[in-house]
Each structure stands twice: as C-alpha cells, then as structure tokens.
Amino acid sequence: MDWVRLELIVELVIVFSAPPIYQYYLWRRGKTTPAQLKKTLKIFLPFYIGLIAILIAWLFS
C-alpha cells in the first residue's frame, strides 16, 4: 500500500467518523433531545451499515 492510499483511508475514516462524534458531543452537552438523536440515527444508520457491508465484502474478496 502506497502513501497516497494510506492518506486517503485516513481522511475517509476522519470524515466518516465526524457525524457520530458530533452527535455524541451534542448529547453529552445536553444540546440535543432523544427525539433528535433518534431522527439522526435513522438517517445515518443505513449509510453506516452499507459502508460496513462494503468494507467487509472488500476485505473478503
């Protein structure tokens, strides 16, 4: 694996981990309600499940 791919993987991990980290921050600071968290979870959960499925398929291919 060359440095360009490694950098791309690191950047993608940072970008994809930002929304859950931000939602956790809002929840810990009391700036969001459980209803808003459920709404956000319904939006992001299918995306992350698909992303994990793609990564698993890629690793085992």
mmCIF file of the N, C-alpha and C atoms, coordinates in Angstrom:
data_MODEL
# 
_entry.id   MODEL 
# 
loop_
_atom_site.group_PDB 
_atom_site.id 
_atom_site.type_symbol 
_atom_site.label_atom_id 
_atom_site.label_alt_id 
_atom_site.label_comp_id 
_atom_site.label_asym_id 
_atom_site.label_entity_id 
_atom_site.label_seq_id 
_atom_site.pdbx_PDB_ins_code 
_atom_site.Cartn_x 
_atom_site.Cartn_y 
_atom_site.Cartn_z 
_atom_site.occupancy 
_atom_site.B_iso_or_equiv 
_atom_site.pdbx_formal_charge 
_atom_site.auth_seq_id 
_atom_site.auth_comp_id 
_atom_site.auth_asym_id 
_atom_site.auth_atom_id 
_atom_site.pdbx_PDB_model_num 
ATOM 1   N N  . MET A 1 1  ? 0.853   -1.175  0.000  1.00 0.00 ? 1  MET A N  1 
ATOM 2   C CA . MET A 1 1  ? 0.000   0.000   0.000  1.00 0.00 ? 1  MET A CA 1 
ATOM 3   C C  . MET A 1 1  ? 0.900   1.240   0.000  1.00 0.00 ? 1  MET A C  1 
ATOM 4   N N  . ASP A 1 2  ? 0.642   2.112   -0.920 1.00 0.00 ? 2  ASP A N  1 
ATOM 5   C CA . ASP A 1 2  ? 1.466   3.306   -1.002 1.00 0.00 ? 2  ASP A CA 1 
ATOM 6   C C  . ASP A 1 2  ? 0.914   4.412   -0.094 1.00 0.00 ? 2  ASP A C  1 
ATOM 7   N N  . TRP A 1 3  ? 1.653   5.491   0.012  1.00 0.00 ? 3  TRP A N  1 
ATOM 8   C CA . TRP A 1 3  ? 1.313   6.570   0.936  1.00 0.00 ? 3  TRP A CA 1 
ATOM 9   C C  . TRP A 1 3  ? 0.043   7.304   0.528  1.00 0.00 ? 3  TRP A C  1 
ATOM 10  N N  . VAL A 1 4  ? -0.242  7.367   -0.749 1.00 0.00 ? 4  VAL A N  1 
ATOM 11  C CA . VAL A 1 4  ? -1.436  8.070   -1.212 1.00 0.00 ? 4  VAL A CA 1 
ATOM 12  C C  . VAL A 1 4  ? -2.694  7.332   -0.758 1.00 0.00 ? 4  VAL A C  1 
ATOM 13  N N  . ARG A 1 5  ? -2.703  6.008   -0.907 1.00 0.00 ? 5  ARG A N  1 
ATOM 14  C CA . ARG A 1 5  ? -3.860  5.226   -0.447 1.00 0.00 ? 5  ARG A CA 1 
ATOM 15  C C  . ARG A 1 5  ? -4.003  5.295   1.071  1.00 0.00 ? 5  ARG A C  1 
ATOM 16  N N  . LEU A 1 6  ? -2.901  5.231   1.761  1.00 0.00 ? 6  LEU A N  1 
ATOM 17  C CA . LEU A 1 6  ? -2.960  5.311   3.220  1.00 0.00 ? 6  LEU A CA 1 
ATOM 18  C C  . LEU A 1 6  ? -3.535  6.656   3.656  1.00 0.00 ? 6  LEU A C  1 
ATOM 19  N N  . GLU A 1 7  ? -3.117  7.726   3.011  1.00 0.00 ? 7  GLU A N  1 
ATOM 20  C CA . GLU A 1 7  ? -3.647  9.047   3.334  1.00 0.00 ? 7  GLU A CA 1 
ATOM 21  C C  . GLU A 1 7  ? -5.137  9.122   3.023  1.00 0.00 ? 7  GLU A C  1 
ATOM 22  N N  . LEU A 1 8  ? -5.562  8.550   1.915  1.00 0.00 ? 8  LEU A N  1 
ATOM 23  C CA . LEU A 1 8  ? -6.966  8.541   1.553  1.00 0.00 ? 8  LEU A CA 1 
ATOM 24  C C  . LEU A 1 8  ? -7.798  7.783   2.577  1.00 0.00 ? 8  LEU A C  1 
ATOM 25  N N  . ILE A 1 9  ? -7.299  6.654   3.029  1.00 0.00 ? 9  ILE A N  1 
ATOM 26  C CA . ILE A 1 9  ? -8.021  5.863   4.032  1.00 0.00 ? 9  ILE A CA 1 
ATOM 27  C C  . ILE A 1 9  ? -8.140  6.635   5.336  1.00 0.00 ? 9  ILE A C  1 
ATOM 28  N N  . VAL A 1 10 ? -7.067  7.277   5.762  1.00 0.00 ? 10 VAL A N  1 
ATOM 29  C CA . VAL A 1 10 ? -7.105  8.067   6.996  1.00 0.00 ? 10 VAL A CA 1 
ATOM 30  C C  . VAL A 1 10 ? -8.107  9.217   6.874  1.00 0.00 ? 10 VAL A C  1 
ATOM 31  N N  . GLU A 1 11 ? -8.094  9.905   5.749  1.00 0.00 ? 11 GLU A N  1 
ATOM 32  C CA . GLU A 1 11 ? -9.023  11.013  5.547  1.00 0.00 ? 11 GLU A CA 1 
ATOM 33  C C  . GLU A 1 11 ? -10.477 10.537  5.543  1.00 0.00 ? 11 GLU A C  1 
ATOM 34  N N  . LEU A 1 12 ? -10.731 9.404   4.892  1.00 0.00 ? 12 LEU A N  1 
ATOM 35  C CA . LEU A 1 12 ? -12.092 8.875   4.858  1.00 0.00 ? 12 LEU A CA 1 
ATOM 36  C C  . LEU A 1 12 ? -12.571 8.447   6.247  1.00 0.00 ? 12 LEU A C  1 
ATOM 37  N N  . VAL A 1 13 ? -11.686 7.860   7.021  1.00 0.00 ? 13 VAL A N  1 
ATOM 38  C CA . VAL A 1 13 ? -12.050 7.476   8.386  1.00 0.00 ? 13 VAL A CA 1 
ATOM 39  C C  . VAL A 1 13 ? -12.412 8.708   9.200  1.00 0.00 ? 13 VAL A C  1 
ATOM 40  N N  . ILE A 1 14 ? -11.656 9.764   9.055  1.00 0.00 ? 14 ILE A N  1 
ATOM 41  C CA . ILE A 1 14 ? -11.945 11.003  9.783  1.00 0.00 ? 14 ILE A CA 1 
ATOM 42  C C  . ILE A 1 14 ? -13.280 11.586  9.341  1.00 0.00 ? 14 ILE A C  1 
ATOM 43  N N  . VAL A 1 15 ? -13.517 11.634  8.040  1.00 0.00 ? 15 VAL A N  1 
ATOM 44  C CA . VAL A 1 15 ? -14.760 12.210  7.525  1.00 0.00 ? 15 VAL A CA 1 
ATOM 45  C C  . VAL A 1 15 ? -15.965 11.377  7.949  1.00 0.00 ? 15 VAL A C  1 
ATOM 46  N N  . PHE A 1 16 ? -15.865 10.044  7.873  1.00 0.00 ? 16 PHE A N  1 
ATOM 47  C CA . PHE A 1 16 ? -17.000 9.192   8.217  1.00 0.00 ? 16 PHE A CA 1 
ATOM 48  C C  . PHE A 1 16 ? -17.232 9.091   9.719  1.00 0.00 ? 16 PHE A C  1 
ATOM 49  N N  . SER A 1 17 ? -16.234 9.368   10.522 1.00 0.00 ? 17 SER A N  1 
ATOM 50  C CA . SER A 1 17 ? -16.431 9.302   11.970 1.00 0.00 ? 17 SER A CA 1 
ATOM 51  C C  . SER A 1 17 ? -16.895 10.634  12.559 1.00 0.00 ? 17 SER A C  1 
ATOM 52  N N  . ALA A 1 18 ? -16.860 11.702  11.797 1.00 0.00 ? 18 ALA A N  1 
ATOM 53  C CA . ALA A 1 18 ? -17.227 13.016  12.318 1.00 0.00 ? 18 ALA A CA 1 
ATOM 54  C C  . ALA A 1 18 ? -18.695 13.120  12.743 1.00 0.00 ? 18 ALA A C  1 
ATOM 55  N N  . PRO A 1 19 ? -19.678 12.686  11.947 1.00 0.00 ? 19 PRO A N  1 
ATOM 56  C CA . PRO A 1 19 ? -21.077 12.829  12.391 1.00 0.00 ? 19 PRO A CA 1 
ATOM 57  C C  . PRO A 1 19 ? -21.403 12.110  13.701 1.00 0.00 ? 19 PRO A C  1 
ATOM 58  N N  . PRO A 1 20 ? -20.988 10.834  13.889 1.00 0.00 ? 20 PRO A N  1 
ATOM 59  C CA . PRO A 1 20 ? -21.280 10.214  15.189 1.00 0.00 ? 20 PRO A CA 1 
ATOM 60  C C  . PRO A 1 20 ? -20.584 10.901  16.364 1.00 0.00 ? 20 PRO A C  1 
ATOM 61  N N  . ILE A 1 21 ? -19.360 11.354  16.145 1.00 0.00 ? 21 ILE A N  1 
ATOM 62  C CA . ILE A 1 21 ? -18.647 12.043  17.218 1.00 0.00 ? 21 ILE A CA 1 
ATOM 63  C C  . ILE A 1 21 ? -19.344 13.353  17.574 1.00 0.00 ? 21 ILE A C  1 
ATOM 64  N N  . TYR A 1 22 ? -19.803 14.067  16.569 1.00 0.00 ? 22 TYR A N  1 
ATOM 65  C CA . TYR A 1 22 ? -20.508 15.334  16.810 1.00 0.00 ? 22 TYR A CA 1 
ATOM 66  C C  . TYR A 1 22 ? -21.841 15.097  17.527 1.00 0.00 ? 22 TYR A C  1 
ATOM 67  N N  . GLN A 1 23 ? -22.563 14.073  17.138 1.00 0.00 ? 23 GLN A N  1 
ATOM 68  C CA . GLN A 1 23 ? -23.826 13.758  17.815 1.00 0.00 ? 23 GLN A CA 1 
ATOM 69  C C  . GLN A 1 23 ? -23.575 13.354  19.266 1.00 0.00 ? 23 GLN A C  1 
ATOM 70  N N  . TYR A 1 24 ? -22.512 12.617  19.513 1.00 0.00 ? 24 TYR A N  1 
ATOM 71  C CA . TYR A 1 24 ? -22.155 12.255  20.882 1.00 0.00 ? 24 TYR A CA 1 
ATOM 72  C C  . TYR A 1 24 ? -21.833 13.505  21.699 1.00 0.00 ? 24 TYR A C  1 
ATOM 73  N N  . TYR A 1 25 ? -21.096 14.423  21.089 1.00 0.00 ? 25 TYR A N  1 
ATOM 74  C CA . TYR A 1 25 ? -20.773 15.680  21.756 1.00 0.00 ? 25 TYR A CA 1 
ATOM 75  C C  . TYR A 1 25 ? -22.045 16.453  22.116 1.00 0.00 ? 25 TYR A C  1 
ATOM 76  N N  . LEU A 1 26 ? -22.961 16.571  21.162 1.00 0.00 ? 26 LEU A N  1 
ATOM 77  C CA . LEU A 1 26 ? -24.215 17.277  21.434 1.00 0.00 ? 26 LEU A CA 1 
ATOM 78  C C  . LEU A 1 26 ? -25.009 16.596  22.542 1.00 0.00 ? 26 LEU A C  1 
ATOM 79  N N  . TRP A 1 27 ? -25.035 15.270  22.538 1.00 0.00 ? 27 TRP A N  1 
ATOM 80  C CA . TRP A 1 27 ? -25.771 14.530  23.549 1.00 0.00 ? 27 TRP A CA 1 
ATOM 81  C C  . TRP A 1 27 ? -25.147 14.721  24.933 1.00 0.00 ? 27 TRP A C  1 
ATOM 82  N N  . ARG A 1 28 ? -23.818 14.681  25.021 1.00 0.00 ? 28 ARG A N  1 
ATOM 83  C CA . ARG A 1 28 ? -23.142 14.845  26.318 1.00 0.00 ? 28 ARG A CA 1 
ATOM 84  C C  . ARG A 1 28 ? -23.302 16.256  26.874 1.00 0.00 ? 28 ARG A C  1 
ATOM 85  N N  . ARG A 1 29 ? -23.369 17.244  26.009 1.00 0.00 ? 29 ARG A N  1 
ATOM 86  C CA . ARG A 1 29 ? -23.524 18.631  26.442 1.00 0.00 ? 29 ARG A CA 1 
ATOM 87  C C  . ARG A 1 29 ? -24.975 19.010  26.680 1.00 0.00 ? 29 ARG A C  1 
ATOM 88  N N  . GLY A 1 30 ? -25.910 18.128  26.393 1.00 0.00 ? 30 GLY A N  1 
ATOM 89  C CA . GLY A 1 30 ? -27.320 18.399  26.619 1.00 0.00 ? 30 GLY A CA 1 
ATOM 90  C C  . GLY A 1 30 ? -27.920 19.344  25.596 1.00 0.00 ? 30 GLY A C  1 
ATOM 91  N N  . LYS A 1 31 ? -27.319 19.411  24.411 1.00 0.00 ? 31 LYS A N  1 
ATOM 92  C CA . LYS A 1 31 ? -27.799 20.338  23.393 1.00 0.00 ? 31 LYS A CA 1 
ATOM 93  C C  . LYS A 1 31 ? -28.712 19.662  22.377 1.00 0.00 ? 31 LYS A C  1 
ATOM 94  N N  . THR A 1 32 ? -29.079 18.420  22.637 1.00 0.00 ? 32 THR A N  1 
ATOM 95  C CA . THR A 1 32 ? -29.981 17.707  21.753 1.00 0.00 ? 32 THR A CA 1 
ATOM 96  C C  . THR A 1 32 ? -30.946 16.872  22.588 1.00 0.00 ? 32 THR A C  1 
ATOM 97  N N  . THR A 1 33 ? -32.051 16.518  22.003 1.00 0.00 ? 33 THR A N  1 
ATOM 98  C CA . THR A 1 33 ? -33.057 15.726  22.699 1.00 0.00 ? 33 THR A CA 1 
ATOM 99  C C  . THR A 1 33 ? -33.001 14.284  22.197 1.00 0.00 ? 33 THR A C  1 
ATOM 100 N N  . PRO A 1 34 ? -33.572 13.364  22.962 1.00 0.00 ? 34 PRO A N  1 
ATOM 101 C CA . PRO A 1 34 ? -33.604 11.978  22.479 1.00 0.00 ? 34 PRO A CA 1 
ATOM 102 C C  . PRO A 1 34 ? -34.353 11.830  21.144 1.00 0.00 ? 34 PRO A C  1 
ATOM 103 N N  . ALA A 1 35 ? -35.361 12.639  20.928 1.00 0.00 ? 35 ALA A N  1 
ATOM 104 C CA . ALA A 1 35 ? -36.092 12.577  19.657 1.00 0.00 ? 35 ALA A CA 1 
ATOM 105 C C  . ALA A 1 35 ? -35.190 12.990  18.490 1.00 0.00 ? 35 ALA A C  1 
ATOM 106 N N  . GLN A 1 36 ? -34.377 14.008  18.694 1.00 0.00 ? 36 GLN A N  1 
ATOM 107 C CA . GLN A 1 36 ? -33.457 14.435  17.641 1.00 0.00 ? 36 GLN A CA 1 
ATOM 108 C C  . GLN A 1 36 ? -32.381 13.378  17.396 1.00 0.00 ? 36 GLN A C  1 
ATOM 109 N N  . LEU A 1 37 ? -31.929 12.725  18.460 1.00 0.00 ? 37 LEU A N  1 
ATOM 110 C CA . LEU A 1 37 ? -30.939 11.670  18.294 1.00 0.00 ? 37 LEU A CA 1 
ATOM 111 C C  . LEU A 1 37 ? -31.506 10.502  17.493 1.00 0.00 ? 37 LEU A C  1 
ATOM 112 N N  . LYS A 1 38 ? -32.747 10.116  17.776 1.00 0.00 ? 38 LYS A N  1 
ATOM 113 C CA . LYS A 1 38 ? -33.385 9.029   17.032 1.00 0.00 ? 38 LYS A CA 1 
ATOM 114 C C  . LYS A 1 38 ? -33.558 9.413   15.568 1.00 0.00 ? 38 LYS A C  1 
ATOM 115 N N  . LYS A 1 39 ? -33.918 10.660  15.313 1.00 0.00 ? 39 LYS A N  1 
ATOM 116 C CA . LYS A 1 39 ? -34.082 11.125  13.933 1.00 0.00 ? 39 LYS A CA 1 
ATOM 117 C C  . LYS A 1 39 ? -32.747 11.055  13.189 1.00 0.00 ? 39 LYS A C  1 
ATOM 118 N N  . THR A 1 40 ? -31.684 11.508  13.831 1.00 0.00 ? 40 THR A N  1 
ATOM 119 C CA . THR A 1 40 ? -30.358 11.472  13.222 1.00 0.00 ? 40 THR A CA 1 
ATOM 120 C C  . THR A 1 40 ? -29.890 10.036  13.021 1.00 0.00 ? 40 THR A C  1 
ATOM 121 N N  . LEU A 1 41 ? -30.183 9.175   13.976 1.00 0.00 ? 41 LEU A N  1 
ATOM 122 C CA . LEU A 1 41 ? -29.801 7.769   13.865 1.00 0.00 ? 41 LEU A CA 1 
ATOM 123 C C  . LEU A 1 41 ? -30.495 7.108   12.676 1.00 0.00 ? 41 LEU A C  1 
ATOM 124 N N  . LYS A 1 42 ? -31.761 7.436   12.465 1.00 0.00 ? 42 LYS A N  1 
ATOM 125 C CA . LYS A 1 42 ? -32.492 6.868   11.333 1.00 0.00 ? 42 LYS A CA 1 
ATOM 126 C C  . LYS A 1 42 ? -31.906 7.327   10.003 1.00 0.00 ? 42 LYS A C  1 
ATOM 127 N N  . ILE A 1 43 ? -31.297 8.484   9.979  1.00 0.00 ? 43 ILE A N  1 
ATOM 128 C CA . ILE A 1 43 ? -30.686 8.989   8.750  1.00 0.00 ? 43 ILE A CA 1 
ATOM 129 C C  . ILE A 1 43 ? -29.327 8.322   8.505  1.00 0.00 ? 43 ILE A C  1 
ATOM 130 N N  . PHE A 1 44 ? -28.492 8.251   9.528  1.00 0.00 ? 44 PHE A N  1 
ATOM 131 C CA . PHE A 1 44 ? -27.120 7.777   9.350  1.00 0.00 ? 44 PHE A CA 1 
ATOM 132 C C  . PHE A 1 44 ? -26.959 6.266   9.423  1.00 0.00 ? 44 PHE A C  1 
ATOM 133 N N  . LEU A 1 45 ? -27.834 5.566   10.120 1.00 0.00 ? 45 LEU A N  1 
ATOM 134 C CA . LEU A 1 45 ? -27.666 4.128   10.315 1.00 0.00 ? 45 LEU A CA 1 
ATOM 135 C C  . LEU A 1 45 ? -27.622 3.343   9.001  1.00 0.00 ? 45 LEU A C  1 
ATOM 136 N N  . PRO A 1 46 ? -28.532 3.553   8.058  1.00 0.00 ? 46 PRO A N  1 
ATOM 137 C CA . PRO A 1 46 ? -28.422 2.801   6.794  1.00 0.00 ? 46 PRO A CA 1 
ATOM 138 C C  . PRO A 1 46 ? -27.113 3.084   6.050  1.00 0.00 ? 46 PRO A C  1 
ATOM 139 N N  . PHE A 1 47 ? -26.665 4.314   6.106  1.00 0.00 ? 47 PHE A N  1 
ATOM 140 C CA . PHE A 1 47 ? -25.403 4.667   5.440  1.00 0.00 ? 47 PHE A CA 1 
ATOM 141 C C  . PHE A 1 47 ? -24.229 3.894   6.037  1.00 0.00 ? 47 PHE A C  1 
ATOM 142 N N  . TYR A 1 48 ? -24.137 3.858   7.365  1.00 0.00 ? 48 TYR A N  1 
ATOM 143 C CA . TYR A 1 48 ? -23.014 3.187   8.005  1.00 0.00 ? 48 TYR A CA 1 
ATOM 144 C C  . TYR A 1 48 ? -23.119 1.670   7.880  1.00 0.00 ? 48 TYR A C  1 
ATOM 145 N N  . ILE A 1 49 ? -24.319 1.122   7.888  1.00 0.00 ? 49 ILE A N  1 
ATOM 146 C CA . ILE A 1 49 ? -24.478 -0.320  7.669  1.00 0.00 ? 49 ILE A CA 1 
ATOM 147 C C  . ILE A 1 49 ? -24.015 -0.677  6.261  1.00 0.00 ? 49 ILE A C  1 
ATOM 148 N N  . GLY A 1 50 ? -24.398 0.130   5.284  1.00 0.00 ? 50 GLY A N  1 
ATOM 149 C CA . GLY A 1 50 ? -23.936 -0.107  3.918  1.00 0.00 ? 50 GLY A CA 1 
ATOM 150 C C  . GLY A 1 50 ? -22.434 0.017   3.793  1.00 0.00 ? 50 GLY A C  1 
ATOM 151 N N  . LEU A 1 51 ? -21.870 1.009   4.448  1.00 0.00 ? 51 LEU A N  1 
ATOM 152 C CA . LEU A 1 51 ? -20.423 1.207   4.417  1.00 0.00 ? 51 LEU A CA 1 
ATOM 153 C C  . LEU A 1 51 ? -19.689 0.021   5.035  1.00 0.00 ? 51 LEU A C  1 
ATOM 154 N N  . ILE A 1 52 ? -20.170 -0.474  6.151  1.00 0.00 ? 52 ILE A N  1 
ATOM 155 C CA . ILE A 1 52 ? -19.556 -1.636  6.796  1.00 0.00 ? 52 ILE A CA 1 
ATOM 156 C C  . ILE A 1 52 ? -19.687 -2.870  5.911  1.00 0.00 ? 52 ILE A C  1 
ATOM 157 N N  . ALA A 1 53 ? -20.848 -3.041  5.272  1.00 0.00 ? 53 ALA A N  1 
ATOM 158 C CA . ALA A 1 53 ? -21.033 -4.184  4.376  1.00 0.00 ? 53 ALA A CA 1 
ATOM 159 C C  . ALA A 1 53 ? -20.067 -4.120  3.194  1.00 0.00 ? 53 ALA A C  1 
ATOM 160 N N  . ILE A 1 54 ? -19.865 -2.940  2.646  1.00 0.00 ? 54 ILE A N  1 
ATOM 161 C CA . ILE A 1 54 ? -18.929 -2.782  1.528  1.00 0.00 ? 54 ILE A CA 1 
ATOM 162 C C  . ILE A 1 54 ? -17.507 -3.092  1.977  1.00 0.00 ? 54 ILE A C  1 
ATOM 163 N N  . LEU A 1 55 ? -17.135 -2.606  3.156  1.00 0.00 ? 55 LEU A N  1 
ATOM 164 C CA . LEU A 1 55 ? -15.778 -2.885  3.660  1.00 0.00 ? 55 LEU A CA 1 
ATOM 165 C C  . LEU A 1 55 ? -15.554 -4.358  3.926  1.00 0.00 ? 55 LEU A C  1 
ATOM 166 N N  . ILE A 1 56 ? -16.557 -5.034  4.475  1.00 0.00 ? 56 ILE A N  1 
ATOM 167 C CA . ILE A 1 56 ? -16.438 -6.470  4.727  1.00 0.00 ? 56 ILE A CA 1 
ATOM 168 C C  . ILE A 1 56 ? -16.322 -7.233  3.410  1.00 0.00 ? 56 ILE A C  1 
ATOM 169 N N  . ALA A 1 57 ? -17.143 -6.867  2.423  1.00 0.00 ? 57 ALA A N  1 
ATOM 170 C CA . ALA A 1 57 ? -17.071 -7.521  1.117  1.00 0.00 ? 57 ALA A CA 1 
ATOM 171 C C  . ALA A 1 57 ? -15.713 -7.287  0.474  1.00 0.00 ? 57 ALA A C  1 
ATOM 172 N N  . TRP A 1 58 ? -15.191 -6.074  0.617  1.00 0.00 ? 58 TRP A N  1 
ATOM 173 C CA . TRP A 1 58 ? -13.885 -5.755  0.038  1.00 0.00 ? 58 TRP A CA 1 
ATOM 174 C C  . TRP A 1 58 ? -12.765 -6.534  0.717  1.00 0.00 ? 58 TRP A C  1 
ATOM 175 N N  . LEU A 1 59 ? -12.859 -6.690  2.046  1.00 0.00 ? 59 LEU A N  1 
ATOM 176 C CA . LEU A 1 59 ? -11.810 -7.411  2.767  1.00 0.00 ? 59 LEU A CA 1 
ATOM 177 C C  . LEU A 1 59 ? -11.793 -8.894  2.438  1.00 0.00 ? 59 LEU A C  1 
ATOM 178 N N  . PHE A 1 60 ? -12.969 -9.495  2.210  1.00 0.00 ? 60 PHE A N  1 
ATOM 179 C CA . PHE A 1 60 ? -13.028 -10.917 1.949  1.00 0.00 ? 60 PHE A CA 1 
ATOM 180 C C  . PHE A 1 60 ? -12.986 -11.280 0.472  1.00 0.00 ? 60 PHE A C  1 
ATOM 181 N N  . SER A 1 61 ? -12.829 -10.304 -0.388 1.00 0.00 ? 61 SER A N  1 
ATOM 182 C CA . SER A 1 61 ? -12.762 -10.616 -1.825 1.00 0.00 ? 61 SER A CA 1 
ATOM 183 C C  . SER A 1 61 ? -11.332 -10.863 -2.274 1.00 0.00 ? 61 SER A C  1 
# 
